[in-house]
């Protein structure tokens, strides 16, 4: 069994050393991997990397992966320990611990790769004899991109994109670079932050990064993108309005053939309210057909309804223009502030769009909720029409805007209300015991997942392997 051992090659001699033989491990690692090692220099690895010493000592007494591994920072010590582990010989719980550790190491080395890319650019900049303002920099970056692309077998576009990202990390968003290097976020999330803040000035972008830095490790790229979008609107509402107006003027429909002989018909840069109404109308018709016994999948029904409505080959009962659900604070609704609203199924929208929905829906049912400014918990609610509604459902949908499974962004208005403690087990039908879950995750919950609501409103999920994940509701 190779678990608890490290295989290393030194002076063409391959040697397998138990991790518990720490003196020998230190000698080999000191020779080959020591950051301060020079020929003829002795190095006490136990002093340099005490965390490795602790893990090595515990590995000889505790079966499986030691607890400290899940919080160990990426670097030489973690790399050495991971090299000693055979994932086939440990439990499923520990396999996930090792997986997460490898991800931290991958992020760490990716950050170092981007540092090296930026350094190549700096070298070309320093070799410029008398660069003109701006022109010299771009020339150096272009030369560096060619060098990097040739070295790494990248296309010209890929090299330009990778180098552009590397320079952004080094010069525009150093906090994101440090987060990547420390392993708290991966490359996907780092690129999401970079792209979502690309239109901002450096100062504003860094301020946005500071505001999401703590929560970013817990978010998927979709959640992170939505959170940053809201912060960008709050940071500069005028810029958000101008970018929206420019994009809408470029609205268009594109048809693209696929390799399978089908085609994609896509509307781009459409007005968000009309597009959301159209999508919701398609969903309403498709679900109605399913309830009437249609055997086609819901995705196929949506596609067929989409084409039927556009080609006029089939008529459906009138269902109105399509509904939209928007959450907006009263100050924004009355034009006293420019805080973003949130459109269910879409995400944050500029204040003008939120007010537009109100102006175009004079007969709509408006539900108001007074919430705690810190927790978002409903304090009192009301409704502006006499049509009856379920107050409990309204409170929960206001409190939890999305499915509460980690990473899911399905709007709560399209989700089931799940009893965290089942009715048959004595669970009450109460706001505290109910939470929105999309149909997929509602079913998944009954296959070994358990959930617990914490005092701060977050939900703690435990997987069948015993791993614990926490999901927090969107801020009020």
Beta strands, then each sheet from edge to edge (+ up, - down):
strand 1: 5-10
strand 2: 13-18
strand 3: 252-257
strand 4: 263-268
strand 5: 326-327
strand 6: 341-343
strand 7: 347-349
strand 8: 367-371
strand 9: 378-383
strand 10: 416-419
strand 11: 434-437
strand 12: 450-453
strand 13: 459-462
strand 14: 468-471
sheet 1: 1+ 2-
sheet 2: 3+ 4-
sheet 3: 5+ 6- 7+
sheet 4: 8+ 9-
sheet 5: 10+ 11-
sheet 6: 12+ 13- 14+
end
